Amino acid sequence: MQGHKFLFTSGSWIGEGKITMNALEEELSFFTRWRSHHPDPDFIEFESTQEIQIAGHSDIMNNEYFFSDFVKGRFEVELENQAWGKVYGEGIIDENFIGWEFRGNDVGFEGYEYYQLQEDGSYRVKAEFSTGEDFHTTISGKIWKQLATTSSS
């Protein structure tokens, strides 16, 4: 869609960056992997999964995304994970940008994720999430297409 490879082609994207949380004084490094699944070549709707691991920790946070209703640069997004359950948001897309926001839901979770396409095909990532005044997280980083691995005989 709009020339984007991230999310709109089947495959894996990997990345890294920094996370800051209001409950901690230090900035933490993270690693991420996105996997998109496209059984429908017309992109009417599709699923993507995201794994996030904080450097030095064995726990992996799993996010399940469902993207749908693509109309005139806008779309719907559903996020499900073990911490918040399901939250729903709205997104926008243009030739250099993919982003979505979650606002006004029953669980008190709000936030956004923005992906800015770079000249080399990677994306700069910026995200912020909060659950009321208790928890606030800021994320910045970069993702890129994972190269296919080949095995030698």
N, C-alpha and C positions, 0 to 999 in steps of 0.2 A: 504494500500500500504506500503510495507516494514515494516509491523508491527505497523504503526502509527494509533492511534485511532483519534487524532485530525485531523479534516477536512475529514477524510476518513471513518467515521461512522456517521450516522444520529444522531443528538442530539445537546446538548448545552454544551459549555465550558465557564467558567467565569474566570475573572482574575482581577488583580490590579497591579498598579505600579506607576511610576513617569514620568512626562513629563516636559521637559525644553524647553523653546522657547527663541529665541534670543531677542524678543521684551519685555520679562518680566525678572525681576531679580530673581524671586522666582521659586522654584521647585513645581509643582502641582501634587497632587494625582489624579489618574484616576481609573475608573472601566470599565470593558469591558465584553461583552457577544458575543460569536460566536455561530451561528447556521448553521449547515451543513444539506443539503438536498440531499438524495441519492436515486432517483428513479431507477437508474441503478446500479445493484450490481457489474458490471464489471469496474466501475469508468472510463468510457471513457471520461466523462465530468460531472461536477456537479457545483452547486451554493452554496455559503455560504454568510451569512450576518454577519456583525459585528456592534455592537453598542458601542460607547465610550462616557462616561460621566465624566466630570471633577468634582471632589469633590466640593460641594458648589454651583454648577451651575445646572440649570434645563434643559438646552439644551442638546440634545443627537445627536451626529454625527453618521449618518448611512452610512456604506460602503457596497456595493454589490460587491461580487467577483464571477467571473466565471473562473473555472479551466478546462483546456482541453489539448489535445495532449500530453499525458503522454508516453514518449518514452525514454528508457534507462536512467532513473534518471533525466530527464528533462521534463519541461511542460511549457505551456503558461498560463498567468493569465491576466484577465481584471478586473480593479477596476473602479467602478462608484460611485460617491458621488456628493452632491450638490455643493461642492467647486470647484472641478476640472473637472467635467463631467466624460468622460471615458478616462482612460489611460491604456496602454498595457505594459506588462512586460514578463520576462522570469524567470523561477524558476528551482531550483534543489532540489533533495531529495535523502537522503540515509537513512540508518537504524537509525541514531540518529539526523537527521537534516532535516528541511523543510525551504526553503527560496526563496525569489523572489526579483527582482529589476525592477524598472521603470527608463528608461533612454531615452534621445533623443526624446521626444514627442513634439507636437505642443504647448502645454499649459505651457511649462517651468517647469513642475513638475518632480522631480527626487527623488528617494529614494529607500530604501530597508526595508524588514522585514525578520528577522531570528527567527526561533523557534528551540531551542535545547532541545531534549528529555532528561528528568531527570530519575533517577532510580525509582522514585515513580510514574511515568506515567505523571507527569506534564511537562510543558515546560517553559524554560526561554525565554523571549522575548527581542529582541533588534531591534530597528527600528530608522531610520533617514529619514527625508523628507525635501526637500527644494524647493522653487520656486525662482530660481535665488538668488540674494543677499538680497532680501527683507525679506524672511521668512525661518527660519530653526528650525526644531523641532527634539528633541531626546527623545526616549521612551525606558524605560526599565521596565521589570516587570515579571510576572509569570501568567500562565493560567493553569487551571485544569478542569477535567470533572465535570460538575454539576451533583450532585447526584439527582436521581429521587425523587420527593416528593410524599408522600402517604397521602391520606386524611383518617381520621378515621370517622366512622359513629357513 
